[in-house]
Amino acid sequence: MRRAVVIGATGQIGRVAVGALARDGWEVTALSRGGGRDEGWPGDVRVARADREDTAALAEVVGDDCDVLVDMVAYGPGHARQLTSLADRVGSAVVISSVSVYEDDKGRSFDTQGEPDGFPEYPLPIAEDQRTVRPGDASYSTRKAGLEHELLAAGDALPTTLLRAGAVHGPHCMTPRELYFVKRNLDGRPRRILPYRGESRFHPASVHTIAELIRLSAARPGTRALNAVDPDAPTVAEIARAIDTVMGVEREDVLVDGPPPAPTVGDTPWTVPVPVVCDMGAAERELGYRPVVRYAETLPDTVAWIERQLAGRDWREAYPKMFRTYGDLFDYAAEDAFLDTLGA
């Protein structure tokens, strides 16, 4: 039987990927710091406890007969070198990267978006041959680029598929973008402010989409970087309405021309001045990938998870990483002040 080891198995993507591999006939060892088990996994999934920073412990779990090593949490050149040090034990690897590695033809990337005219204008859609940021330690994007650079260079020793994930969504997310609209609906906010007329598009990636790409990559080893996004890239207004439908509410969109009118007014986690949409043609050609789920189909589980996490708690307690990443997403006083100016 083919054997797979999944690092970060109890994370948002790992939970689904372990199940997908196990149901596809793989003997799966689910590795995490806590050694936990997801209730949705088949009973024959093995669990192991280790810190991925401990290379000796990781090597012990991998053993000498690992056909594919799947890494959800690799980050930076150091982790790449850790993986390649296990090349004599592993047949191939599948590693999660990010679309944030891309830069446009003027050298702009997500790292420059806070600068004047700094938001990247990518081709529509973005293909995998689009240039990427220079590897380095300066940011999440440059460290992911460093991870990619090291692993692609070592492809002869360890064939690795890098999956460049978009805006990941699904249960167990520590920074769910859907929280922005779910909490507003729970709080009974009748109107929401959408900059760029609600037309922003930041390509989402379901955990089910990524798990399917992991399953296919494991069965077809190779050295490559592939986009990992859903078949559809809805606008932020379409996302908001889809969440309304799941929650059984109707809300009014206040569409604003141009950027958010204030730092805490209308700046949703999907709000971008130009589309960020990726091409999935390479995955279709190289892996035989076909879409398994569309964005709106996944929302009931995501919304239910967020509602459970919020029950009886301040959102900053339920999602501290979300607060650290995005700041105050629910400055209702500032929103109402802006809405009052429209009424005037």
TAWOCOR-V63916 format. One record per residue. N is the residue number from 0. RES is the residue in one small letter. SS is DSSP state (H for helix, E for strand, L for the rest). Layout:
N RES SS
N RES SS
//
This chain:
0 m L
1 r L
2 r E
3 a E
4 v E
5 v E
6 i E
7 g L
8 a L
9 t L
10 g L
11 q H
12 i H
13 g H
14 r H
15 v H
16 a H
17 v H
18 g H
19 a H
20 l H
21 a H
22 r H
23 d L
24 g L
25 w L
26 e E
27 v E
28 t E
29 a E
30 l E
31 s E
32 r L
33 g L
34 g L
35 g L
36 r L
37 d L
38 e L
39 g L
40 w L
41 p L
42 g L
43 d L
44 v L
45 r E
46 v E
47 a E
48 r E
49 a L
50 d L
51 r L
52 e L
53 d L
54 t H
55 a H
56 a H
57 l H
58 a H
59 e H
60 v H
61 v H
62 g L
63 d L
64 d L
65 c E
66 d E
67 v E
68 l E
69 v E
70 d E
71 m L
72 v L
73 a L
74 y L
75 g L
76 p H
77 g H
78 h H
79 a H
80 r H
81 q H
82 l H
83 t H
84 s L
85 l L
86 a L
87 d L
88 r L
89 v E
90 g E
91 s E
92 a E
93 v E
94 v E
95 i E
96 s E
97 s E
98 v H
99 s H
100 v H
101 y E
102 e L
103 d L
104 d L
105 k L
106 g L
107 r L
108 s L
109 f H
110 d H
111 t H
112 q L
113 g L
114 e L
115 p L
116 d L
117 g L
118 f L
119 p L
120 e L
121 y L
122 p L
123 l L
124 p L
125 i E
126 a L
127 e L
128 d L
129 q L
130 r L
131 t E
132 v L
133 r L
134 p L
135 g L
136 d L
137 a L
138 s L
139 y H
140 s H
141 t H
142 r H
143 k H
144 a H
145 g H
146 l H
147 e H
148 h H
149 e H
150 l H
151 l H
152 a H
153 a L
154 g L
155 d L
156 a L
157 l L
158 p E
159 t E
160 t E
161 l E
162 l E
163 r E
164 a E
165 g L
166 a E
167 v E
168 h E
169 g L
170 p L
171 h L
172 c L
173 m L
174 t L
175 p L
176 r L
177 e L
178 l H
179 y H
180 f H
181 v H
182 k H
183 r H
184 n H
185 l H
186 d L
187 g L
188 r L
189 p L
190 r E
191 r E
192 i E
193 l E
194 p H
195 y H
196 r H
197 g H
198 e L
199 s L
200 r L
201 f E
202 h L
203 p E
204 a E
205 s E
206 v H
207 h H
208 t H
209 i H
210 a H
211 e H
212 l H
213 i H
214 r H
215 l H
216 s H
217 a H
218 a H
219 r L
220 p L
221 g L
222 t L
223 r E
224 a E
225 l E
226 n E
227 a E
228 v L
229 d L
230 p L
231 d L
232 a L
233 p L
234 t L
235 v H
236 a H
237 e H
238 i H
239 a H
240 r H
241 a H
242 i H
243 d H
244 t H
245 v H
246 m H
247 g L
248 v L
249 e L
250 r L
251 e E
252 d E
253 v E
254 l E
255 v L
256 d L
257 g L
258 p L
259 p L
260 p L
261 a E
262 p L
263 t L
264 v E
265 g L
266 d L
267 t L
268 p L
269 w L
270 t L
271 v L
272 p L
273 v L
274 p L
275 v E
276 v L
277 c E
278 d L
279 m L
280 g H
281 a H
282 a H
283 e H
284 r H
285 e H
286 l H
287 g L
288 y L
289 r L
290 p L
291 v L
292 v L
293 r L
294 y H
295 a H
296 e H
297 t H
298 l H
299 p H
300 d H
301 t H
302 v H
303 a H
304 w H
305 i H
306 e H
307 r H
308 q H
309 l H
310 a L
311 g L
312 r L
313 d L
314 w H
315 r H
316 e H
317 a H
318 y L
319 p H
320 k H
321 m H
322 f H
323 r H
324 t H
325 y H
326 g L
327 d L
328 l L
329 f L
330 d L
331 y H
332 a H
333 a H
334 e H
335 d H
336 a H
337 f H
338 l H
339 d H
340 t H
341 l H
342 g H
343 a L
//
